[in-house]
Amino acid sequence: MYFLGYRFPETDNEAMAAILGKVKSCRGRSGINVVLGPDINHTHVRRLDGLFRHADIQATHPIPLFAQDFMTVYAMNSANDQRG
């Protein structure tokens, strides 16, 4: 599972609860790959990791890319996988 582009206000508890509930219900065995930018120590990455941990979602793996960069590489890899 991949989590890209976390950007909602800290005070939006309804959105947080909905996202955490959905992630918890469909997380894979390999964990959640978090793509929020190149700085994996950024406040947004640490906050999301904290939210996941407190919701008992333990396995998070930060990927140090912006979402648009990740999507470009993901699309290239998918195209190569289909070719052969």
N, C-alpha and C positions, 0 to 999 in steps of 0.2 A: 504494500500500500504506500502511496506517496501523498504527502501533504504539502501543497504548494501555496504560497502567497497568503499568509496569515495577516490580515489587516482589518480588524474591527475594534471599536472602542473598548477600553477596559471596563466600562460601565455597562456594556451590552450583555447582561447575564443570560438573557434568553438565547441569544446566538451562541454563546459559549456552551450552554447546557445542550443545545441541539447538536452542535459539532462534536462535543465530547461523547455524547450518547451514541451518535452515528459511528464514530471512530471505534468506540468500545465494542459495538455490536458486530463490526465487520473487519476487525483487524486480523491480519494474517499471522502465521507462526513466525515469519521472518522479521516481524516488527514493522515500524512505520518509518519511512524515509522522509525526512523533513527538509524542504527546499525553501529557504527564506532569505538567501543572500550569501555572499562569500564569507562573511564574518560569523562563524558558528558560535561565537561568544557574545553576539549582539543581544540586547535586551529582549527583542521579540523571540529569538530562538530560546533563550533561557526561560522566558515566561511560558512559552508553549510547552517546553519540556516539564516545567513545574506543574502546569495544568494537567498534562498527561499523567505524570507520576501520582498526583493527588487523586486522580480518577482511576487509579490502579491500572494504567496503561504504561507498562514498564519499558518496552523495547523501542526506543527511538534512536534513529541514526541520522544526524545532520549531514547534509550534502552541501559543500561550500560553493554553491552556484546561485545566481539569480534564476528565477523561474523561467524567463525567456531563454536563457542559456541552456538550462536543463532540458527544456522542451526541444530545442534544436538538436542537441546531442541524442536525446531519446528517439526523435524521429529518424535521425541518421542511422542509429543502431537498429531500429525496427525495420527500416528499408533494407539494410544489409542482411538481417536475419531472414527476410522473405526471399532474398535472391539466392541464398544458398548455403 
